Amino acid sequence: MKYQRSTPISGTNTTFEQCLNGILERLDAGEVVVGDGGYVMQLERRGYVKAGHWTPEAAVEHPEAVRQLHREFLRAGADVIQTFTFYCSEDKLELSGNVTDISGAQINDAACDMAREVADEGGALVAGGVSQTPLYANKGSESDVKAIFKKQLDDFLKKDIDFFMVEVRSSEQHQILAFQVFVFTDIVGINCHLDPLTCVRQ
């Protein structure tokens, strides 16, 4: 079957023309871009994430579970599929004690590939999810905290993602350190712990 650019992709409301556009083009066109979310809680309920630490080893240990949840979000109408990489920093993985033989780079690699695979099934975008680091709360130096963000960034830059989503909620200064690492990117989505206007001012 030959598809027209205006043909809806099977099982979605997205057309082939729309899927050629990135996040900025979609927003500039006035589109409502729907994200996914809640991976940690959903996978915890299904027995794939350990409560308390909530680290994303399942991307390597149980990829079929993560891939299935991606598809559920896609079928529910998500225009953005985020990588299952929340709390995937080396310091958080070490604190969790859940595994000793899976690195953050391995998780990021697998998570990016899965998100891209499923997103391409429905013309969705892929957001590289970057989360806060426990090192900041433990009084780590600014340079060490930024080095952890930079390591995550380097992993993502090797993969096919469309934009970054930096989810840092502990403090404004923690957000600033993350932005200093990701400042070169075209667009960064942030979780507004306070409110959007306060975040913009700070």
C-alpha positions as protocol buffer text, in pm:
chain_id: "A"
residue {
  index: 1
  type: MET
  ca { x: 0 y: 0 z: 0 }
}
residue {
  index: 2
  type: LYS
  ca { x: 132 y: 344 z: -91 }
}
residue {
  index: 3
  type: TYR
  ca { x: 78 y: 597 z: 186 }
}
residue {
  index: 4
  type: GLN
  ca { x: 4 y: 965 z: 134 }
}
residue {
  index: 5
  type: ARG
  ca { x: 161 y: 1217 z: 370 }
}
residue {
  index: 6
  type: SER
  ca { x: -184 y: 1284 z: 515 }
}
residue {
  index: 7
  type: THR
  ca { x: -260 y: 915 z: 577 }
}
residue {
  index: 8
  type: PRO
  ca { x: -301 y: 834 z: 950 }
}
residue {
  index: 9
  type: ILE
  ca { x: -48 y: 582 z: 1077 }
}
residue {
  index: 10
  type: SER
  ca { x: -222 y: 261 z: 1179 }
}
residue {
  index: 11
  type: GLY
  ca { x: -350 y: 271 z: 1536 }
}
residue {
  index: 12
  type: THR
  ca { x: -263 y: 639 z: 1588 }
}
residue {
  index: 13
  type: ASN
  ca { x: -393 y: 988 z: 1509 }
}
residue {
  index: 14
  type: THR
  ca { x: -56 y: 1086 z: 1360 }
}
residue {
  index: 15
  type: THR
  ca { x: -13 y: 1134 z: 986 }
}
residue {
  index: 16
  type: PHE
  ca { x: 305 y: 1059 z: 794 }
}
residue {
  index: 17
  type: GLU
  ca { x: 344 y: 1430 z: 725 }
}
residue {
  index: 18
  type: GLN
  ca { x: 330 y: 1511 z: 1095 }
}
residue {
  index: 19
  type: CYS
  ca { x: 584 y: 1244 z: 1188 }
}
residue {
  index: 20
  type: LEU
  ca { x: 843 y: 1415 z: 967 }
}
residue {
  index: 21
  type: ASN
  ca { x: 828 y: 1722 z: 1194 }
}
residue {
  index: 22
  type: GLY
  ca { x: 1036 y: 1763 z: 1506 }
}
residue {
  index: 23
  type: ILE
  ca { x: 920 y: 1902 z: 1839 }
}
residue {
  index: 24
  type: LEU
  ca { x: 982 y: 2267 z: 1746 }
}
residue {
  index: 25
  type: GLU
  ca { x: 797 y: 2239 z: 1416 }
}
residue {
  index: 26
  type: ARG
  ca { x: 500 y: 2074 z: 1584 }
}
residue {
  index: 27
  type: LEU
  ca { x: 481 y: 2337 z: 1856 }
}
residue {
  index: 28
  type: ASP
  ca { x: 525 y: 2622 z: 1607 }
}
residue {
  index: 29
  type: ALA
  ca { x: 236 y: 2479 z: 1406 }
}
residue {
  index: 30
  type: GLY
  ca { x: 15 y: 2502 z: 1714 }
}
residue {
  index: 31
  type: GLU
  ca { x: -9 y: 2128 z: 1765 }
}
residue {
  index: 32
  type: VAL
  ca { x: -81 y: 1984 z: 2107 }
}
residue {
  index: 33
  type: VAL
  ca { x: 206 y: 1743 z: 2172 }
}
residue {
  index: 34
  type: VAL
  ca { x: 110 y: 1467 z: 2415 }
}
residue {
  index: 35
  type: GLY
  ca { x: 380 y: 1303 z: 2623 }
}
residue {
  index: 36
  type: ASP
  ca { x: 388 y: 969 z: 2797 }
}
residue {
  index: 37
  type: GLY
  ca { x: 496 y: 911 z: 3155 }
}
residue {
  index: 38
  type: GLY
  ca { x: 475 y: 709 z: 3469 }
}
residue {
  index: 39
  type: TYR
  ca { x: 715 y: 434 z: 3363 }
}
residue {
  index: 40
  type: VAL
  ca { x: 865 y: 379 z: 3706 }
}
residue {
  index: 41
  type: MET
  ca { x: 531 y: 342 z: 3881 }
}
residue {
  index: 42
  type: GLN
  ca { x: 377 y: 127 z: 3608 }
}
residue {
  index: 43
  type: LEU
  ca { x: 675 y: -108 z: 3594 }
}
residue {
  index: 44
  type: GLU
  ca { x: 689 y: -124 z: 3972 }
}
residue {
  index: 45
  type: ARG
  ca { x: 326 y: -239 z: 3979 }
}
residue {
  index: 46
  type: ARG
  ca { x: 412 y: -505 z: 3723 }
}
residue {
  index: 47
  type: GLY
  ca { x: 706 y: -632 z: 3926 }
}
residue {
  index: 48
  type: TYR
  ca { x: 992 y: -503 z: 3711 }
}
residue {
  index: 49
  type: VAL
  ca { x: 1116 y: -211 z: 3923 }
}
residue {
  index: 50
  type: LYS
  ca { x: 1209 y: -231 z: 4290 }
}
residue {
  index: 51
  type: ALA
  ca { x: 1023 y: 19 z: 4507 }
}
residue {
  index: 52
  type: GLY
  ca { x: 1238 y: 263 z: 4697 }
}
residue {
  index: 53
  type: HIS
  ca { x: 1526 y: 285 z: 4452 }
}
residue {
  index: 54
  type: TRP
  ca { x: 1326 y: 300 z: 4128 }
}
residue {
  index: 55
  type: THR
  ca { x: 1630 y: 258 z: 3905 }
}
residue {
  index: 56
  type: PRO
  ca { x: 1578 y: 147 z: 3542 }
}
residue {
  index: 57
  type: GLU
  ca { x: 1773 y: -180 z: 3515 }
}
residue {
  index: 58
  type: ALA
  ca { x: 1463 y: -332 z: 3353 }
}
residue {
  index: 59
  type: ALA
  ca { x: 1569 y: -170 z: 3026 }
}
residue {
  index: 60
  type: VAL
  ca { x: 1846 y: -434 z: 3015 }
}
residue {
  index: 61
  type: GLU
  ca { x: 1702 y: -712 z: 3232 }
}
residue {
  index: 62
  type: HIS
  ca { x: 1341 y: -708 z: 3105 }
}
residue {
  index: 63
  type: PRO
  ca { x: 1335 y: -521 z: 2774 }
}
residue {
  index: 64
  type: GLU
  ca { x: 1010 y: -687 z: 2667 }
}
residue {
  index: 65
  type: ALA
  ca { x: 830 y: -524 z: 2962 }
}
residue {
  index: 66
  type: VAL
  ca { x: 965 y: -178 z: 2881 }
}
residue {
  index: 67
  type: ARG
  ca { x: 891 y: -218 z: 2510 }
}
residue {
  index: 68
  type: GLN
  ca { x: 533 y: -326 z: 2588 }
}
residue {
  index: 69
  type: LEU
  ca { x: 475 y: -20 z: 2808 }
}
residue {
  index: 70
  type: HIS
  ca { x: 614 y: 206 z: 2536 }
}
residue {
  index: 71
  type: ARG
  ca { x: 359 y: 58 z: 2295 }
}
residue {
  index: 72
  type: GLU
  ca { x: 75 y: 105 z: 2543 }
}
residue {
  index: 73
  type: PHE
  ca { x: 159 y: 475 z: 2573 }
}
residue {
  index: 74
  type: LEU
  ca { x: 185 y: 503 z: 2194 }
}
residue {
  index: 75
  type: ARG
  ca { x: -154 y: 339 z: 2143 }
}
residue {
  index: 76
  type: ALA
  ca { x: -303 y: 566 z: 2409 }
}
residue {
  index: 77
  type: GLY
  ca { x: -210 y: 865 z: 2192 }
}
residue {
  index: 78
  type: ALA
  ca { x: 138 y: 973 z: 2306 }
}
residue {
  index: 79
  type: ASP
  ca { x: 328 y: 1187 z: 2055 }
}
residue {
  index: 80
  type: VAL
  ca { x: 647 y: 1158 z: 2261 }
}
residue {
  index: 81
  type: ILE
  ca { x: 807 y: 839 z: 2391 }
}
residue {
  index: 82
  type: GLN
  ca { x: 1063 y: 902 z: 2661 }
}
residue {
  index: 83
  type: THR
  ca { x: 1358 y: 677 z: 2724 }
}
residue {
  index: 84
  type: PHE
  ca { x: 1327 y: 466 z: 3038 }
}
residue {
  index: 85
  type: THR
  ca { x: 1633 y: 623 z: 3196 }
}
residue {
  index: 86
  type: PHE
  ca { x: 1499 y: 796 z: 3507 }
}
residue {
  index: 87
  type: TYR
  ca { x: 1760 y: 766 z: 3784 }
}
residue {
  index: 88
  type: CYS
  ca { x: 2012 y: 621 z: 3541 }
}
residue {
  index: 89
  type: SER
  ca { x: 2318 y: 795 z: 3679 }
}
residue {
  index: 90
  type: GLU
  ca { x: 2613 y: 592 z: 3800 }
}
residue {
  index: 91
  type: ASP
  ca { x: 2590 y: 734 z: 4152 }
}
residue {
  index: 92
  type: LYS
  ca { x: 2222 y: 642 z: 4183 }
}
residue {
  index: 93
  type: LEU
  ca { x: 2284 y: 292 z: 4048 }
}
residue {
  index: 94
  type: GLU
  ca { x: 2562 y: 242 z: 4302 }
}
residue {
  index: 95
  type: LEU
  ca { x: 2340 y: 362 z: 4586 }
}
residue {
  index: 96
  type: SER
  ca { x: 2055 y: 133 z: 4485 }
}
residue {
  index: 97
  type: GLY
  ca { x: 2265 y: -181 z: 4518 }
}
residue {
  index: 98
  type: ASN
  ca { x: 2019 y: -356 z: 4287 }
}
residue {
  index: 99
  type: VAL
  ca { x: 2278 y: -473 z: 4037 }
}
residue {
  index: 100
  type: THR
  ca { x: 2654 y: -470 z: 4011 }
}
residue {
  index: 101
  type: ASP
  ca { x: 2708 y: -577 z: 3652 }
}
residue {
  index: 102
  type: ILE
  ca { x: 2492 y: -329 z: 3456 }
}
residue {
  index: 103
  type: SER
  ca { x: 2629 y: 17 z: 3386 }
}
residue {
  index: 104
  type: GLY
  ca { x: 2443 y: 338 z: 3324 }
}
residue {
  index: 105
  type: ALA
  ca { x: 2577 y: 340 z: 2969 }
}
residue {
  index: 106
  type: GLN
  ca { x: 2428 y: -5 z: 2903 }
}
residue {
  index: 107
  type: ILE
  ca { x: 2089 y: 106 z: 3034 }
}
residue {
  index: 108
  type: ASN
  ca { x: 2096 y: 429 z: 2834 }
}
residue {
  index: 109
  type: ASP
  ca { x: 2194 y: 242 z: 2518 }
}
residue {
  index: 110
  type: ALA
  ca { x: 1917 y: -18 z: 2549 }
}
residue {
  index: 111
  type: ALA
  ca { x: 1656 y: 237 z: 2657 }
}
residue {
  index: 112
  type: CYS
  ca { x: 1728 y: 471 z: 2366 }
}
residue {
  index: 113
  type: ASP
  ca { x: 1708 y: 190 z: 2111 }
}
residue {
  index: 114
  type: MET
  ca { x: 1376 y: 63 z: 2249 }
}
residue {
  index: 115
  type: ALA
  ca { x: 1219 y: 407 z: 2262 }
}
residue {
  index: 116
  type: ARG
  ca { x: 1326 y: 477 z: 1903 }
}
residue {
  index: 117
  type: GLU
  ca { x: 1198 y: 140 z: 1782 }
}
residue {
  index: 118
  type: VAL
  ca { x: 852 y: 191 z: 1927 }
}
residue {
  index: 119
  type: ALA
  ca { x: 831 y: 562 z: 1844 }
}
residue {
  index: 120
  type: ASP
  ca { x: 897 y: 483 z: 1479 }
}
residue {
  index: 121
  type: GLU
  ca { x: 598 y: 248 z: 1477 }
}
residue {
  index: 122
  type: GLY
  ca { x: 368 y: 546 z: 1525 }
}
residue {
  index: 123
  type: GLY
  ca { x: 554 y: 855 z: 1411 }
}
residue {
  index: 124
  type: ALA
  ca { x: 631 y: 967 z: 1767 }
}
residue {
  index: 125
  type: LEU
  ca { x: 928 y: 1164 z: 1892 }
}
residue {
  index: 126
  type: VAL
  ca { x: 1186 y: 1032 z: 2138 }
}
residue {
  index: 127
  type: ALA
  ca { x: 1278 y: 1231 z: 2448 }
}
residue {
  index: 128
  type: GLY
  ca { x: 1604 y: 1146 z: 2620 }
}
residue {
  index: 129
  type: GLY
  ca { x: 1514 y: 1147 z: 2988 }
}
residue {
  index: 130
  type: VAL
  ca { x: 1777 y: 1289 z: 3224 }
}
residue {
  index: 131
  type: SER
  ca { x: 1710 y: 1289 z: 3598 }
}
residue {
  index: 132
  type: GLN
  ca { x: 1857 y: 1443 z: 3909 }
}
residue {
  index: 133
  type: THR
  ca { x: 2164 y: 1296 z: 4071 }
}
residue {
  index: 134
  type: PRO
  ca { x: 2188 y: 1199 z: 4440 }
}
residue {
  index: 135
  type: LEU
  ca { x: 2540 y: 1341 z: 4443 }
}
residue {
  index: 136
  type: TYR
  ca { x: 2398 y: 1693 z: 4459 }
}
residue {
  index: 137
  type: ALA
  ca { x: 2189 y: 1615 z: 4768 }
}
residue {
  index: 138
  type: ASN
  ca { x: 2497 y: 1451 z: 4920 }
}
residue {
  index: 139
  type: LYS
  ca { x: 2693 y: 1777 z: 4886 }
}
residue {
  index: 140
  type: GLY
  ca { x: 2897 y: 1674 z: 4586 }
}
residue {
  index: 141
  type: SER
  ca { x: 3098 y: 1945 z: 4413 }
}
residue {
  index: 142
  type: GLU
  ca { x: 2946 y: 2137 z: 4122 }
}
residue {
  index: 143
  type: SER
  ca { x: 3207 y: 1995 z: 3886 }
}
residue {
  index: 144
  type: ASP
  ca { x: 3131 y: 1636 z: 3993 }
}
residue {
  index: 145
  type: VAL
  ca { x: 2755 y: 1688 z: 3956 }
}
residue {
  index: 146
  type: LYS
  ca { x: 2801 y: 1838 z: 3609 }
}
residue {
  index: 147
  type: ALA
  ca { x: 3029 y: 1547 z: 3516 }
}
residue {
  index: 148
  type: ILE
  ca { x: 2746 y: 1304 z: 3590 }
}
residue {
  index: 149
  type: PHE
  ca { x: 2507 y: 1503 z: 3370 }
}
residue {
  index: 150
  type: LYS
  ca { x: 2775 y: 1518 z: 3099 }
}
residue {
  index: 151
  type: LYS
  ca { x: 2816 y: 1140 z: 3109 }
}
residue {
  index: 152
  type: GLN
  ca { x: 2443 y: 1093 z: 3053 }
}
residue {
  index: 153
  type: LEU
  ca { x: 2450 y: 1351 z: 2774 }
}
residue {
  index: 154
  type: ASP
  ca { x: 2738 y: 1173 z: 2600 }
}
residue {
  index: 155
  type: ASP
  ca { x: 2542 y: 846 z: 2607 }
}
residue {
  index: 156
  type: PHE
  ca { x: 2238 y: 1011 z: 2449 }
}
residue {
  index: 157
  type: LEU
  ca { x: 2436 y: 1190 z: 2179 }
}
residue {
  index: 158
  type: LYS
  ca { x: 2541 y: 851 z: 2042 }
}
residue {
  index: 159
  type: LYS
  ca { x: 2176 y: 755 z: 1989 }
}
residue {
  index: 160
  type: ASP
  ca { x: 1885 y: 870 z: 1773 }
}
residue {
  index: 161
  type: ILE
  ca { x: 1677 y: 1092 z: 1999 }
}
residue {
  index: 162
  type: ASP
  ca { x: 1485 y: 1407 z: 1914 }
}
residue {
  index: 163
  type: PHE
  ca { x: 1522 y: 1618 z: 2227 }
}
residue {
  index: 164
  type: PHE
  ca { x: 1616 y: 1602 z: 2594 }
}
residue {
  index: 165
  type: MET
  ca { x: 1387 y: 1608 z: 2894 }
}
residue {
  index: 166
  type: VAL
  ca { x: 1576 y: 1711 z: 3206 }
}
residue {
  index: 167
  type: GLU
  ca { x: 1379 y: 1619 z: 3516 }
}
residue {
  index: 168
  type: VAL
  ca { x: 1556 y: 1782 z: 3810 }
}
residue {
  index: 169
  type: ARG
  ca { x: 1334 y: 1870 z: 4103 }
}
residue {
  index: 170
  type: SER
  ca { x: 1547 y: 1903 z: 4414 }
}
residue {
  index: 171
  type: SER
  ca { x: 1647 y: 2270 z: 4386 }
}
residue {
  index: 172
  type: GLU
  ca { x: 1688 y: 2561 z: 4147 }
}
residue {
  index: 173
  type: GLN
  ca { x: 2068 y: 2538 z: 4170 }
}
residue {
  index: 174
  type: HIS
  ca { x: 2054 y: 2170 z: 4075 }
}
residue {
  index: 175
  type: GLN
  ca { x: 1852 y: 2269 z: 3767 }
}
residue {
  index: 176
  type: ILE
  ca { x: 2104 y: 2538 z: 3678 }
}
residue {
  index: 177
  type: LEU
  ca { x: 2390 y: 2288 z: 3686 }
}
residue {
  index: 178
  type: ALA
  ca { x: 2196 y: 2062 z: 3449 }
}
residue {
  index: 179
  type: PHE
  ca { x: 2119 y: 2352 z: 3214 }
}
residue {
  index: 180
  type: GLN
  ca { x: 2485 y: 2450 z: 3202 }
}
residue {
  index: 181
  type: VAL
  ca { x: 2559 y: 2105 z: 3059 }
}
residue {
  index: 182
  type: PHE
  ca { x: 2263 y: 2094 z: 2818 }
}
residue {
  index: 183
  type: VAL
  ca { x: 2269 y: 2462 z: 2719 }
}
residue {
  index: 184
  type: PHE
  ca { x: 2379 y: 2392 z: 2359 }
}
residue {
  index: 185
  type: THR
  ca { x: 2065 y: 2192 z: 2273 }
}
residue {
  index: 186
  type: ASP
  ca { x: 1774 y: 2336 z: 2075 }
}
residue {
  index: 187
  type: ILE
  ca { x: 1507 y: 2258 z: 2331 }
}
residue {
  index: 188
  type: VAL
  ca { x: 1504 y: 2119 z: 2683 }
}
residue {
  index: 189
  type: GLY
  ca { x: 1183 y: 2024 z: 2861 }
}
residue {
  index: 190
  type: ILE
  ca { x: 1189 y: 2068 z: 3238 }
}
residue {
  index: 191
  type: ASN
  ca { x: 969 y: 1943 z: 3517 }
}
residue {
  index: 192
  type: CYS
  ca { x: 832 y: 2258 z: 3686 }
}
residue {
  index: 193
  type: HIS
  ca { x: 846 y: 2173 z: 4056 }
}
residue {
  index: 194
  type: LEU
  ca { x: 726 y: 2524 z: 4141 }
}
residue {
  index: 195
  type: ASP
  ca { x: 544 y: 2679 z: 3845 }
}
residue {
  index: 196
  type: PRO
  ca { x: 646 y: 2766 z: 3488 }
}
residue {
  index: 197
  type: LEU
  ca { x: 690 y: 3140 z: 3544 }
}
residue {
  index: 198
  type: THR
  ca { x: 905 y: 3089 z: 3852 }
}
residue {
  index: 199
  type: CYS
  ca { x: 1121 y: 2838 z: 3664 }
}
residue {
  index: 200
  type: VAL
  ca { x: 1163 y: 3080 z: 3373 }
}
residue {
  index: 201
  type: ARG
  ca { x: 1266 y: 3365 z: 3605 }
}
residue {
  index: 202
  type: GLN
  ca { x: 1522 y: 3149 z: 3781 }
}
